[in-house]
């Protein structure tokens, strides 16, 4: 029998406004499950990164992404835009 507690689901939805990545939605448990269900239902790419998710859920909605998370978030958004055919190089 494992002593580890089951991990509570965590999710954050990202978007951009005025070319700055922002938090559109975030939460734990049922809220996280709803965010993920909406993402999957709408074909949104999902990346699993527990450490990054912990940083992102601590932010307020529409808050700009802090510098320590900006590189990871930028890579995610670049992949999403590329997957959606919106990569403007």
PyMOL Python script that loads the backbone (N, CA, C, O; Angstrom):
from pymol import cmd

cmd.read_pdbstr("""\
ATOM      1  N   UNK A   1       0.838  -1.171   0.000  1.00  0.00           N
ATOM      2  CA  UNK A   1       0.000   0.000   0.000  1.00  0.00           C
ATOM      3  C   UNK A   1       0.888   1.240   0.000  1.00  0.00           C
ATOM      4  O   UNK A   1       1.843   1.321   0.772  1.00  0.00           O
ATOM      5  N   UNK A   2       0.584   2.181  -0.842  1.00  0.00           N
ATOM      6  CA  UNK A   2       1.387   3.387  -0.975  1.00  0.00           C
ATOM      7  C   UNK A   2       0.956   4.443   0.037  1.00  0.00           C
ATOM      8  O   UNK A   2      -0.229   4.586   0.338  1.00  0.00           O
ATOM      9  N   UNK A   3       1.940   5.181   0.559  1.00  0.00           N
ATOM     10  CA  UNK A   3       1.658   6.271   1.485  1.00  0.00           C
ATOM     11  C   UNK A   3       1.379   7.575   0.765  1.00  0.00           C
ATOM     12  O   UNK A   3       1.014   8.568   1.396  1.00  0.00           O
ATOM     13  N   UNK A   4       1.549   7.585  -0.559  1.00  0.00           N
ATOM     14  CA  UNK A   4       1.323   8.805  -1.320  1.00  0.00           C
ATOM     15  C   UNK A   4      -0.159   9.120  -1.404  1.00  0.00           C
ATOM     16  O   UNK A   4      -0.989   8.240  -1.632  1.00  0.00           O
ATOM     17  N   UNK A   5      -0.474  10.403  -1.212  1.00  0.00           N
ATOM     18  CA  UNK A   5      -1.852  10.856  -1.386  1.00  0.00           C
ATOM     19  C   UNK A   5      -2.106  11.030  -2.878  1.00  0.00           C
ATOM     20  O   UNK A   5      -1.202  11.422  -3.617  1.00  0.00           O
ATOM     21  N   UNK A   6      -3.327  10.741  -3.330  1.00  0.00           N
ATOM     22  CA  UNK A   6      -3.607  10.974  -4.744  1.00  0.00           C
ATOM     23  C   UNK A   6      -3.495  12.465  -5.053  1.00  0.00           C
ATOM     24  O   UNK A   6      -3.943  13.312  -4.280  1.00  0.00           O
ATOM     25  N   UNK A   7      -2.896  12.759  -6.181  1.00  0.00           N
ATOM     26  CA  UNK A   7      -2.741  14.154  -6.577  1.00  0.00           C
ATOM     27  C   UNK A   7      -4.075  14.741  -7.013  1.00  0.00           C
ATOM     28  O   UNK A   7      -4.850  14.111  -7.732  1.00  0.00           O
ATOM     29  N   UNK A   8      -4.316  15.949  -6.564  1.00  0.00           N
ATOM     30  CA  UNK A   8      -5.518  16.670  -6.982  1.00  0.00           C
ATOM     31  C   UNK A   8      -5.250  17.281  -8.351  1.00  0.00           C
ATOM     32  O   UNK A   8      -4.197  17.878  -8.575  1.00  0.00           O
ATOM     33  N   UNK A   9      -6.200  17.132  -9.260  1.00  0.00           N
ATOM     34  CA  UNK A   9      -6.064  17.665 -10.613  1.00  0.00           C
ATOM     35  C   UNK A   9      -5.850  19.175 -10.561  1.00  0.00           C
ATOM     36  O   UNK A   9      -6.462  19.866  -9.746  1.00  0.00           O
ATOM     37  N   UNK A  10      -4.988  19.680 -11.426  1.00  0.00           N
ATOM     38  CA  UNK A  10      -4.702  21.103 -11.506  1.00  0.00           C
ATOM     39  C   UNK A  10      -4.622  21.477 -12.977  1.00  0.00           C
ATOM     40  O   UNK A  10      -4.088  20.718 -13.785  1.00  0.00           O
ATOM     41  N   UNK A  11      -5.153  22.649 -13.330  1.00  0.00           N
ATOM     42  CA  UNK A  11      -5.112  23.073 -14.734  1.00  0.00           C
ATOM     43  C   UNK A  11      -5.144  24.589 -14.823  1.00  0.00           C
ATOM     44  O   UNK A  11      -5.711  25.273 -13.972  1.00  0.00           O
ATOM     45  N   UNK A  12      -4.524  25.089 -15.872  1.00  0.00           N
ATOM     46  CA  UNK A  12      -4.554  26.516 -16.175  1.00  0.00           C
ATOM     47  C   UNK A  12      -4.724  26.656 -17.685  1.00  0.00           C
ATOM     48  O   UNK A  12      -4.087  25.942 -18.460  1.00  0.00           O
ATOM     49  N   UNK A  13      -5.577  27.572 -18.088  1.00  0.00           N
ATOM     50  CA  UNK A  13      -5.789  27.850 -19.510  1.00  0.00           C
ATOM     51  C   UNK A  13      -5.097  29.169 -19.839  1.00  0.00           C
ATOM     52  O   UNK A  13      -5.252  30.166 -19.133  1.00  0.00           O
ATOM     53  N   UNK A  14      -4.336  29.150 -20.917  1.00  0.00           N
ATOM     54  CA  UNK A  14      -3.559  30.318 -21.314  1.00  0.00           C
ATOM     55  C   UNK A  14      -4.121  30.934 -22.580  1.00  0.00           C
ATOM     56  O   UNK A  14      -4.751  30.258 -23.393  1.00  0.00           O
ATOM     57  N   UNK A  15      -3.886  32.205 -22.729  1.00  0.00           N
ATOM     58  CA  UNK A  15      -4.232  32.925 -23.943  1.00  0.00           C
ATOM     59  C   UNK A  15      -3.334  34.136 -24.014  1.00  0.00           C
ATOM     60  O   UNK A  15      -2.445  34.308 -23.180  1.00  0.00           O
ATOM     61  N   UNK A  16      -3.557  34.967 -24.994  1.00  0.00           N
ATOM     62  CA  UNK A  16      -2.733  36.170 -25.062  1.00  0.00           C
ATOM     63  C   UNK A  16      -3.609  37.367 -25.389  1.00  0.00           C
ATOM     64  O   UNK A  16      -4.602  37.273 -26.111  1.00  0.00           O
ATOM     65  N   UNK A  17      -3.206  38.477 -24.837  1.00  0.00           N
ATOM     66  CA  UNK A  17      -3.871  39.751 -25.062  1.00  0.00           C
ATOM     67  C   UNK A  17      -2.779  40.787 -25.224  1.00  0.00           C
ATOM     68  O   UNK A  17      -1.879  40.881 -24.389  1.00  0.00           O
ATOM     69  N   UNK A  18      -2.848  41.545 -26.264  1.00  0.00           N
ATOM     70  CA  UNK A  18      -1.823  42.550 -26.553  1.00  0.00           C
ATOM     71  C   UNK A  18      -0.434  41.911 -26.573  1.00  0.00           C
ATOM     72  O   UNK A  18       0.537  42.481 -26.075  1.00  0.00           O
ATOM     73  N   UNK A  19      -0.363  40.719 -27.160  1.00  0.00           N
ATOM     74  CA  UNK A  19       0.892  39.981 -27.321  1.00  0.00           C
ATOM     75  C   UNK A  19       1.539  39.543 -26.015  1.00  0.00           C
ATOM     76  O   UNK A  19       2.714  39.176 -26.012  1.00  0.00           O
ATOM     77  N   UNK A  20       0.809  39.570 -24.910  1.00  0.00           N
ATOM     78  CA  UNK A  20       1.324  39.095 -23.629  1.00  0.00           C
ATOM     79  C   UNK A  20       0.507  37.891 -23.187  1.00  0.00           C
ATOM     80  O   UNK A  20      -0.719  37.975 -23.123  1.00  0.00           O
ATOM     81  N   UNK A  21       1.162  36.765 -22.879  1.00  0.00           N
ATOM     82  CA  UNK A  21       0.424  35.606 -22.389  1.00  0.00           C
ATOM     83  C   UNK A  21      -0.235  35.906 -21.039  1.00  0.00           C
ATOM     84  O   UNK A  21       0.358  36.543 -20.168  1.00  0.00           O
ATOM     85  N   UNK A  22      -1.469  35.435 -20.888  1.00  0.00           N
ATOM     86  CA  UNK A  22      -2.216  35.667 -19.664  1.00  0.00           C
ATOM     87  C   UNK A  22      -2.960  34.409 -19.252  1.00  0.00           C
ATOM     88  O   UNK A  22      -3.151  33.493 -20.052  1.00  0.00           O
ATOM     89  N   UNK A  23      -3.379  34.376 -17.987  1.00  0.00           N
ATOM     90  CA  UNK A  23      -4.185  33.285 -17.453  1.00  0.00           C
ATOM     91  C   UNK A  23      -5.647  33.563 -17.789  1.00  0.00           C
ATOM     92  O   UNK A  23      -6.180  34.605 -17.408  1.00  0.00           O
ATOM     93  N   UNK A  24      -6.295  32.650 -18.491  1.00  0.00           N
ATOM     94  CA  UNK A  24      -7.712  32.797 -18.816  1.00  0.00           C
ATOM     95  C   UNK A  24      -8.601  32.051 -17.834  1.00  0.00           C
ATOM     96  O   UNK A  24      -9.725  32.471 -17.558  1.00  0.00           O
ATOM     97  N   UNK A  25      -8.094  30.942 -17.309  1.00  0.00           N
ATOM     98  CA  UNK A  25      -8.837  30.144 -16.324  1.00  0.00           C
ATOM     99  C   UNK A  25      -7.836  29.274 -15.591  1.00  0.00           C
ATOM    100  O   UNK A  25      -6.811  28.882 -16.149  1.00  0.00           O
ATOM    101  N   UNK A  26      -8.142  28.973 -14.326  1.00  0.00           N
ATOM    102  CA  UNK A  26      -7.275  28.068 -13.577  1.00  0.00           C
ATOM    103  C   UNK A  26      -8.032  27.523 -12.381  1.00  0.00           C
ATOM    104  O   UNK A  26      -8.993  28.125 -11.902  1.00  0.00           O
ATOM    105  N   UNK A  27      -7.580  26.375 -11.910  1.00  0.00           N
ATOM    106  CA  UNK A  27      -8.210  25.823 -10.724  1.00  0.00           C
ATOM    107  C   UNK A  27      -7.747  24.420 -10.420  1.00  0.00           C
ATOM    108  O   UNK A  27      -6.938  23.829 -11.135  1.00  0.00           O
ATOM    109  N   UNK A  28      -8.291  23.909  -9.329  1.00  0.00           N
ATOM    110  CA  UNK A  28      -7.993  22.570  -8.834  1.00  0.00           C
ATOM    111  C   UNK A  28      -9.260  21.712  -8.877  1.00  0.00           C
ATOM    112  O   UNK A  28     -10.373  22.224  -9.003  1.00  0.00           O
ATOM    113  N   UNK A  29      -9.063  20.410  -8.772  1.00  0.00           N
ATOM    114  CA  UNK A  29     -10.185  19.486  -8.630  1.00  0.00           C
ATOM    115  C   UNK A  29     -11.186  19.552  -9.765  1.00  0.00           C
ATOM    116  O   UNK A  29     -10.817  19.430 -10.933  1.00  0.00           O
ATOM    117  N   UNK A  30     -12.447  19.744  -9.427  1.00  0.00           N
ATOM    118  CA  UNK A  30     -13.517  19.750 -10.430  1.00  0.00           C
ATOM    119  C   UNK A  30     -13.356  20.881 -11.435  1.00  0.00           C
ATOM    120  O   UNK A  30     -13.650  20.704 -12.617  1.00  0.00           O
ATOM    121  N   UNK A  31     -12.889  22.050 -10.977  1.00  0.00           N
ATOM    122  CA  UNK A  31     -12.661  23.172 -11.896  1.00  0.00           C
ATOM    123  C   UNK A  31     -11.596  22.784 -12.920  1.00  0.00           C
ATOM    124  O   UNK A  31     -11.756  23.051 -14.111  1.00  0.00           O
ATOM    125  N   UNK A  32     -10.512  22.158 -12.466  1.00  0.00           N
ATOM    126  CA  UNK A  32      -9.455  21.713 -13.371  1.00  0.00           C
ATOM    127  C   UNK A  32      -9.987  20.680 -14.357  1.00  0.00           C
ATOM    128  O   UNK A  32      -9.655  20.716 -15.542  1.00  0.00           O
ATOM    129  N   UNK A  33     -10.807  19.766 -13.867  1.00  0.00           N
ATOM    130  CA  UNK A  33     -11.402  18.763 -14.750  1.00  0.00           C
ATOM    131  C   UNK A  33     -12.267  19.410 -15.820  1.00  0.00           C
ATOM    132  O   UNK A  33     -12.257  18.971 -16.970  1.00  0.00           O
ATOM    133  N   UNK A  34     -13.016  20.452 -15.458  1.00  0.00           N
ATOM    134  CA  UNK A  34     -13.851  21.165 -16.429  1.00  0.00           C
ATOM    135  C   UNK A  34     -12.997  21.901 -17.458  1.00  0.00           C
ATOM    136  O   UNK A  34     -13.318  21.904 -18.647  1.00  0.00           O
ATOM    137  N   UNK A  35     -11.914  22.521 -17.005  1.00  0.00           N
ATOM    138  CA  UNK A  35     -11.000  23.206 -17.937  1.00  0.00           C
ATOM    139  C   UNK A  35     -10.445  22.205 -18.938  1.00  0.00           C
ATOM    140  O   UNK A  35     -10.433  22.471 -20.140  1.00  0.00           O
ATOM    141  N   UNK A  36      -9.985  21.056 -18.454  1.00  0.00           N
ATOM    142  CA  UNK A  36      -9.423  20.032 -19.338  1.00  0.00           C
ATOM    143  C   UNK A  36     -10.482  19.455 -20.275  1.00  0.00           C
ATOM    144  O   UNK A  36     -10.206  19.223 -21.452  1.00  0.00           O
ATOM    145  N   UNK A  37     -11.681  19.223 -19.768  1.00  0.00           N
ATOM    146  CA  UNK A  37     -12.760  18.692 -20.612  1.00  0.00           C
ATOM    147  C   UNK A  37     -13.083  19.662 -21.745  1.00  0.00           C
ATOM    148  O   UNK A  37     -13.277  19.241 -22.885  1.00  0.00           O
ATOM    149  N   UNK A  38     -13.141  20.954 -21.438  1.00  0.00           N
ATOM    150  CA  UNK A  38     -13.393  21.958 -22.478  1.00  0.00           C
ATOM    151  C   UNK A  38     -12.257  21.997 -23.493  1.00  0.00           C
ATOM    152  O   UNK A  38     -12.493  22.119 -24.695  1.00  0.00           O
ATOM    153  N   UNK A  39     -11.033  21.893 -23.007  1.00  0.00           N
ATOM    154  CA  UNK A  39      -9.884  21.892 -23.916  1.00  0.00           C
ATOM    155  C   UNK A  39      -9.952  20.703 -24.863  1.00  0.00           C
ATOM    156  O   UNK A  39      -9.813  20.866 -26.075  1.00  0.00           O
ATOM    157  N   UNK A  40     -10.165  19.510 -24.319  1.00  0.00           N
ATOM    158  CA  UNK A  40     -10.221  18.313 -25.156  1.00  0.00           C
ATOM    159  C   UNK A  40     -11.395  18.377 -26.131  1.00  0.00           C
ATOM    160  O   UNK A  40     -11.256  17.994 -27.293  1.00  0.00           O
ATOM    161  N   UNK A  41     -12.545  18.857 -25.668  1.00  0.00           N
ATOM    162  CA  UNK A  41     -13.738  18.935 -26.517  1.00  0.00           C
ATOM    163  C   UNK A  41     -13.547  19.908 -27.674  1.00  0.00           C
ATOM    164  O   UNK A  41     -14.176  19.764 -28.722  1.00  0.00           O
ATOM    165  N   UNK A  42     -12.677  20.899 -27.485  1.00  0.00           N
ATOM    166  CA  UNK A  42     -12.463  21.913 -28.513  1.00  0.00           C
ATOM    167  C   UNK A  42     -11.141  21.742 -29.254  1.00  0.00           C
ATOM    168  O   UNK A  42     -10.720  22.627 -29.998  1.00  0.00           O
ATOM    169  N   UNK A  43     -10.493  20.604 -29.049  1.00  0.00           N
ATOM    170  CA  UNK A  43      -9.256  20.316 -29.771  1.00  0.00           C
ATOM    171  C   UNK A  43      -8.079  21.173 -29.346  1.00  0.00           C
ATOM    172  O   UNK A  43      -7.126  21.334 -30.108  1.00  0.00           O
ATOM    173  N   UNK A  44      -8.128  21.717 -28.155  1.00  0.00           N
ATOM    174  CA  UNK A  44      -7.024  22.538 -27.653  1.00  0.00           C
ATOM    175  C   UNK A  44      -5.910  21.623 -27.170  1.00  0.00           C
ATOM    176  O   UNK A  44      -6.153  20.642 -26.466  1.00  0.00           O
ATOM    177  N   UNK A  45      -4.694  21.955 -27.555  1.00  0.00           N
ATOM    178  CA  UNK A  45      -3.535  21.165 -27.132  1.00  0.00           C
ATOM    179  C   UNK A  45      -3.317  21.335 -25.634  1.00  0.00           C
ATOM    180  O   UNK A  45      -3.426  22.440 -25.104  1.00  0.00           O
ATOM    181  N   UNK A  46      -3.010  20.238 -24.959  1.00  0.00           N
ATOM    182  CA  UNK A  46      -2.801  20.244 -23.515  1.00  0.00           C
ATOM    183  C   UNK A  46      -1.394  19.757 -23.231  1.00  0.00           C
ATOM    184  O   UNK A  46      -0.938  18.771 -23.810  1.00  0.00           O
ATOM    185  N   UNK A  47      -0.715  20.450 -22.342  1.00  0.00           N
ATOM    186  CA  UNK A  47       0.635  20.043 -21.936  1.00  0.00           C
ATOM    187  C   UNK A  47       0.618  19.772 -20.444  1.00  0.00           C
ATOM    188  O   UNK A  47       0.084  20.562 -19.666  1.00  0.00           O
ATOM    189  N   UNK A  48       1.204  18.651 -20.048  1.00  0.00           N
ATOM    190  CA  UNK A  48       1.302  18.317 -18.628  1.00  0.00           C
ATOM    191  C   UNK A  48       2.633  18.820 -18.078  1.00  0.00           C
ATOM    192  O   UNK A  48       3.702  18.411 -18.531  1.00  0.00           O
ATOM    193  N   UNK A  49       2.550  19.705 -17.105  1.00  0.00           N
ATOM    194  CA  UNK A  49       3.736  20.236 -16.442  1.00  0.00           C
ATOM    195  C   UNK A  49       3.295  20.710 -15.066  1.00  0.00           C
ATOM    196  O   UNK A  49       2.857  21.850 -14.908  1.00  0.00           O
ATOM    197  N   UNK A  50       3.410  19.834 -14.070  1.00  0.00           N
ATOM    198  CA  UNK A  50       2.896  20.119 -12.729  1.00  0.00           C
ATOM    199  C   UNK A  50       3.550  21.342 -12.098  1.00  0.00           C
ATOM    200  O   UNK A  50       2.875  22.132 -11.438  1.00  0.00           O
ATOM    201  N   UNK A  51       4.849  21.507 -12.293  1.00  0.00           N
ATOM    202  CA  UNK A  51       5.535  22.659 -11.699  1.00  0.00           C
ATOM    203  C   UNK A  51       5.037  23.972 -12.303  1.00  0.00           C
ATOM    204  O   UNK A  51       4.766  24.934 -11.584  1.00  0.00           O
ATOM    205  N   UNK A  52       4.920  23.999 -13.620  1.00  0.00           N
ATOM    206  CA  UNK A  52       4.415  25.202 -14.286  1.00  0.00           C
ATOM    207  C   UNK A  52       2.965  25.463 -13.885  1.00  0.00           C
ATOM    208  O   UNK A  52       2.588  26.611 -13.653  1.00  0.00           O
ATOM    209  N   UNK A  53       2.159  24.426 -13.802  1.00  0.00           N
ATOM    210  CA  UNK A  53       0.755  24.593 -13.410  1.00  0.00           C
ATOM    211  C   UNK A  53       0.654  25.207 -12.019  1.00  0.00           C
ATOM    212  O   UNK A  53      -0.205  26.057 -11.784  1.00  0.00           O
ATOM    213  N   UNK A  54       1.517  24.793 -11.097  1.00  0.00           N
ATOM    214  CA  UNK A  54       1.501  25.360  -9.746  1.00  0.00           C
ATOM    215  C   UNK A  54       1.761  26.865  -9.773  1.00  0.00           C
ATOM    216  O   UNK A  54       1.131  27.616  -9.028  1.00  0.00           O
ATOM    217  N   UNK A  55       2.668  27.300 -10.614  1.00  0.00           N
ATOM    218  CA  UNK A  55       2.957  28.733 -10.746  1.00  0.00           C
ATOM    219  C   UNK A  55       1.746  29.453 -11.326  1.00  0.00           C
ATOM    220  O   UNK A  55       1.344  30.509 -10.838  1.00  0.00           O
ATOM    221  N   UNK A  56       1.173  28.868 -12.375  1.00  0.00           N
ATOM    222  CA  UNK A  56       0.094  29.541 -13.089  1.00  0.00           C
ATOM    223  C   UNK A  56      -1.193  29.661 -12.279  1.00  0.00           C
ATOM    224  O   UNK A  56      -1.873  30.684 -12.359  1.00  0.00           O
ATOM    225  N   UNK A  57      -1.539  28.639 -11.501  1.00  0.00           N
ATOM    226  CA  UNK A  57      -2.782  28.720 -10.726  1.00  0.00           C
ATOM    227  C   UNK A  57      -2.673  29.723  -9.582  1.00  0.00           C
ATOM    228  O   UNK A  57      -3.691  30.148  -9.037  1.00  0.00           O
ATOM    229  N   UNK A  58      -1.464  30.103  -9.216  1.00  0.00           N
ATOM    230  CA  UNK A  58      -1.279  31.096  -8.154  1.00  0.00           C
ATOM    231  C   UNK A  58      -1.540  32.521  -8.654  1.00  0.00           C
ATOM    232  O   UNK A  58      -1.648  33.451  -7.856  1.00  0.00           O
ATOM    233  N   UNK A  59      -1.641  32.686  -9.969  1.00  0.00           N
ATOM    234  CA  UNK A  59      -1.854  34.011 -10.547  1.00  0.00           C
ATOM    235  C   UNK A  59      -3.339  34.345 -10.631  1.00  0.00           C
ATOM    236  O   UNK A  59      -4.189  33.455 -10.668  1.00  0.00           O
ATOM    237  N   UNK A  60      -3.631  35.619 -10.660  1.00  0.00           N
ATOM    238  CA  UNK A  60      -5.006  36.077 -10.856  1.00  0.00           C
ATOM    239  C   UNK A  60      -5.372  35.962 -12.326  1.00  0.00           C
ATOM    240  O   UNK A  60      -4.499  36.006 -13.193  1.00  0.00           O
ATOM    241  N   UNK A  61      -6.666  35.814 -12.609  1.00  0.00           N
ATOM    242  CA  UNK A  61      -7.119  35.777 -13.992  1.00  0.00           C
ATOM    243  C   UNK A  61      -6.714  37.053 -14.700  1.00  0.00           C
ATOM    244  O   UNK A  61      -6.763  38.140 -14.123  1.00  0.00           O
ATOM    245  N   UNK A  62      -6.315  36.915 -15.947  1.00  0.00           N
ATOM    246  CA  UNK A  62      -5.866  37.992 -16.828  1.00  0.00           C
ATOM    247  C   UNK A  62      -4.564  38.645 -16.378  1.00  0.00           C
ATOM    248  O   UNK A  62      -4.159  39.673 -16.920  1.00  0.00           O
ATOM    249  N   UNK A  63      -3.900  38.039 -15.374  1.00  0.00           N
ATOM    250  CA  UNK A  63      -2.603  38.547 -14.939  1.00  0.00           C
ATOM    251  C   UNK A  63      -1.541  38.092 -15.933  1.00  0.00           C
ATOM    252  O   UNK A  63      -1.605  36.977 -16.450  1.00  0.00           O
ATOM    253  N   UNK A  64      -0.561  38.959 -16.198  1.00  0.00           N
ATOM    254  CA  UNK A  64       0.528  38.585 -17.086  1.00  0.00           C
ATOM    255  C   UNK A  64       1.385  37.510 -16.430  1.00  0.00           C
ATOM    256  O   UNK A  64       1.494  37.446 -15.205  1.00  0.00           O
ATOM    257  N   UNK A  65       1.987  36.670 -17.258  1.00  0.00           N
ATOM    258  CA  UNK A  65       2.815  35.565 -16.801  1.00  0.00           C
ATOM    259  C   UNK A  65       4.126  36.113 -16.228  1.00  0.00           C
ATOM    260  O   UNK A  65       4.743  36.973 -16.856  1.00  0.00           O
ATOM    261  N   UNK A  66       4.573  35.641 -15.049  1.00  0.00           N
ATOM    262  CA  UNK A  66       5.832  36.125 -14.478  1.00  0.00           C
ATOM    263  C   UNK A  66       7.030  35.657 -15.297  1.00  0.00           C
ATOM    264  O   UNK A  66       6.957  34.654 -16.007  1.00  0.00           O
ATOM    265  N   UNK A  67       8.123  36.389 -15.192  1.00  0.00           N
ATOM    266  CA  UNK A  67       9.328  36.091 -15.978  1.00  0.00           C
ATOM    267  C   UNK A  67       9.823  34.669 -15.796  1.00  0.00           C
ATOM    268  O   UNK A  67      10.283  34.058 -16.761  1.00  0.00           O
ATOM    269  N   UNK A  68       9.742  34.114 -14.574  1.00  0.00           N
ATOM    270  CA  UNK A  68      10.277  32.765 -14.342  1.00  0.00           C
ATOM    271  C   UNK A  68       9.500  31.681 -15.090  1.00  0.00           C
ATOM    272  O   UNK A  68       9.995  30.566 -15.250  1.00  0.00           O
ATOM    273  N   UNK A  69       8.297  31.997 -15.543  1.00  0.00           N
ATOM    274  CA  UNK A  69       7.486  31.023 -16.280  1.00  0.00           C
ATOM    275  C   UNK A  69       7.327  31.403 -17.747  1.00  0.00           C
ATOM    276  O   UNK A  69       6.767  30.633 -18.527  1.00  0.00           O
ATOM    277  N   UNK A  70       7.809  32.569 -18.126  1.00  0.00           N
ATOM    278  CA  UNK A  70       7.546  33.094 -19.463  1.00  0.00           C
ATOM    279  C   UNK A  70       8.124  32.239 -20.583  1.00  0.00           C
ATOM    280  O   UNK A  70       7.473  32.070 -21.613  1.00  0.00           O
ATOM    281  N   UNK A  71       9.319  31.698 -20.415  1.00  0.00           N
ATOM    282  CA  UNK A  71       9.909  30.890 -21.484  1.00  0.00           C
ATOM    283  C   UNK A  71       9.079  29.634 -21.736  1.00  0.00           C
ATOM    284  O   UNK A  71       8.790  29.306 -22.887  1.00  0.00           O
ATOM    285  N   UNK A  72       8.694  28.932 -20.679  1.00  0.00           N
ATOM    286  CA  UNK A  72       7.893  27.716 -20.841  1.00  0.00           C
ATOM    287  C   UNK A  72       6.543  28.042 -21.477  1.00  0.00           C
ATOM    288  O   UNK A  72       6.077  27.317 -22.356  1.00  0.00           O
ATOM    289  N   UNK A  73       5.922  29.119 -21.038  1.00  0.00           N
ATOM    290  CA  UNK A  73       4.625  29.509 -21.584  1.00  0.00           C
ATOM    291  C   UNK A  73       4.765  29.918 -23.046  1.00  0.00           C
ATOM    292  O   UNK A  73       3.917  29.578 -23.870  1.00  0.00           O
ATOM    293  N   UNK A  74       5.824  30.640 -23.367  1.00  0.00           N
ATOM    294  CA  UNK A  74       6.046  31.052 -24.760  1.00  0.00           C
ATOM    295  C   UNK A  74       6.207  29.843 -25.674  1.00  0.00           C
ATOM    296  O   UNK A  74       5.688  29.837 -26.790  1.00  0.00           O
ATOM    297  N   UNK A  75       6.920  28.822 -25.214  1.00  0.00           N
ATOM    298  CA  UNK A  75       7.086  27.595 -26.002  1.00  0.00           C
ATOM    299  C   UNK A  75       5.737  26.906 -26.217  1.00  0.00           C
ATOM    300  O   UNK A  75       5.449  26.416 -27.309  1.00  0.00           O
ATOM    301  N   UNK A  76       4.921  26.872 -25.174  1.00  0.00           N
ATOM    302  CA  UNK A  76       3.595  26.253 -25.292  1.00  0.00           C
ATOM    303  C   UNK A  76       2.749  27.007 -26.307  1.00  0.00           C
ATOM    304  O   UNK A  76       2.157  26.398 -27.198  1.00  0.00           O
ATOM    305  N   UNK A  77       2.688  28.335 -26.177  1.00  0.00           N
ATOM    306  CA  UNK A  77       1.867  29.123 -27.097  1.00  0.00           C
ATOM    307  C   UNK A  77       2.372  29.026 -28.539  1.00  0.00           C
ATOM    308  O   UNK A  77       1.569  29.004 -29.471  1.00  0.00           O
ATOM    309  N   UNK A  78       3.685  28.967 -28.730  1.00  0.00           N
ATOM    310  CA  UNK A  78       4.232  28.820 -30.082  1.00  0.00           C
ATOM    311  C   UNK A  78       3.774  27.510 -30.706  1.00  0.00           C
ATOM    312  O   UNK A  78       3.421  27.473 -31.885  1.00  0.00           O
ATOM    313  N   UNK A  79       3.778  26.434 -29.920  1.00  0.00           N
ATOM    314  CA  UNK A  79       3.319  25.128 -30.429  1.00  0.00           C
ATOM    315  C   UNK A  79       1.824  25.151 -30.739  1.00  0.00           C
ATOM    316  O   UNK A  79       1.376  24.570 -31.727  1.00  0.00           O
ATOM    317  N   UNK A  80       1.064  25.824 -29.887  1.00  0.00           N
ATOM    318  CA  UNK A  80      -0.384  25.920 -30.119  1.00  0.00           C
ATOM    319  C   UNK A  80      -0.661  26.695 -31.404  1.00  0.00           C
ATOM    320  O   UNK A  80      -1.451  26.253 -32.239  1.00  0.00           O
ATOM    321  N   UNK A  81      -0.014  27.850 -31.565  1.00  0.00           N
ATOM    322  CA  UNK A  81      -0.218  28.645 -32.778  1.00  0.00           C
ATOM    323  C   UNK A  81       0.201  27.861 -34.018  1.00  0.00           C
ATOM    324  O   UNK A  81      -0.476  27.904 -35.045  1.00  0.00           O
ATOM    325  N   UNK A  82       1.318  27.147 -33.918  1.00  0.00           N
ATOM    326  CA  UNK A  82       1.789  26.344 -35.052  1.00  0.00           C
ATOM    327  C   UNK A  82       0.780  25.247 -35.387  1.00  0.00           C
ATOM    328  O   UNK A  82       0.474  25.010 -36.555  1.00  0.00           O
ATOM    329  N   UNK A  83       0.273  24.589 -34.362  1.00  0.00           N
ATOM    330  CA  UNK A  83      -0.708  23.525 -34.574  1.00  0.00           C
ATOM    331  C   UNK A  83      -1.999  24.045 -35.185  1.00  0.00           C
ATOM    332  O   UNK A  83      -2.686  23.332 -35.915  1.00  0.00           O
ATOM    333  N   UNK A  84      -2.320  25.297 -34.877  1.00  0.00           N
ATOM    334  CA  UNK A  84      -3.536  25.906 -35.418  1.00  0.00           C
ATOM    335  C   UNK A  84      -3.282  26.635 -36.729  1.00  0.00           C
ATOM    336  O   UNK A  84      -4.192  27.266 -37.268  1.00  0.00           O
ATOM    337  N   UNK A  85      -2.040  26.560 -37.262  1.00  0.00           N
ATOM    338  CA  UNK A  85      -1.739  27.202 -38.534  1.00  0.00           C
ATOM    339  C   UNK A  85      -1.642  28.704 -38.438  1.00  0.00           C
ATOM    340  O   UNK A  85      -1.830  29.406 -39.432  1.00  0.00           O
ATOM    341  N   UNK A  86      -1.351  29.209 -37.248  1.00  0.00           N
ATOM    342  CA  UNK A  86      -1.286  30.659 -37.054  1.00  0.00           C
ATOM    343  C   UNK A  86       0.116  31.134 -36.754  1.00  0.00           C
ATOM    344  O   UNK A  86       0.297  32.223 -36.211  1.00  0.00           O
ATOM    345  N   UNK A  87       1.116  30.335 -37.099  1.00  0.00           N
ATOM    346  CA  UNK A  87       2.493  30.711 -36.824  1.00  0.00           C
ATOM    347  C   UNK A  87       2.932  31.758 -37.840  1.00  0.00           C
ATOM    348  O   UNK A  87       3.030  31.472 -39.033  1.00  0.00           O
ATOM    349  N   UNK A  88       3.195  32.962 -37.365  1.00  0.00           N
ATOM    350  CA  UNK A  88       3.552  34.075 -38.246  1.00  0.00           C
ATOM    351  C   UNK A  88       5.016  34.420 -38.082  1.00  0.00           C
ATOM    352  O   UNK A  88       5.359  35.368 -37.376  1.00  0.00           O
ATOM    353  N   UNK A  89       5.878  33.659 -38.726  1.00  0.00           N
ATOM    354  CA  UNK A  89       7.320  33.909 -38.624  1.00  0.00           C
ATOM    355  C   UNK A  89       7.747  34.921 -39.654  1.00  0.00           C
ATOM    356  O   UNK A  89       8.927  35.266 -39.728  1.00  0.00           O
TER     357      UNK A  89
END
""", "prot")
cmd.dss("prot")
cmd.show_as("cartoon", "prot")
cmd.util.cbc("prot")
cmd.orient("prot")
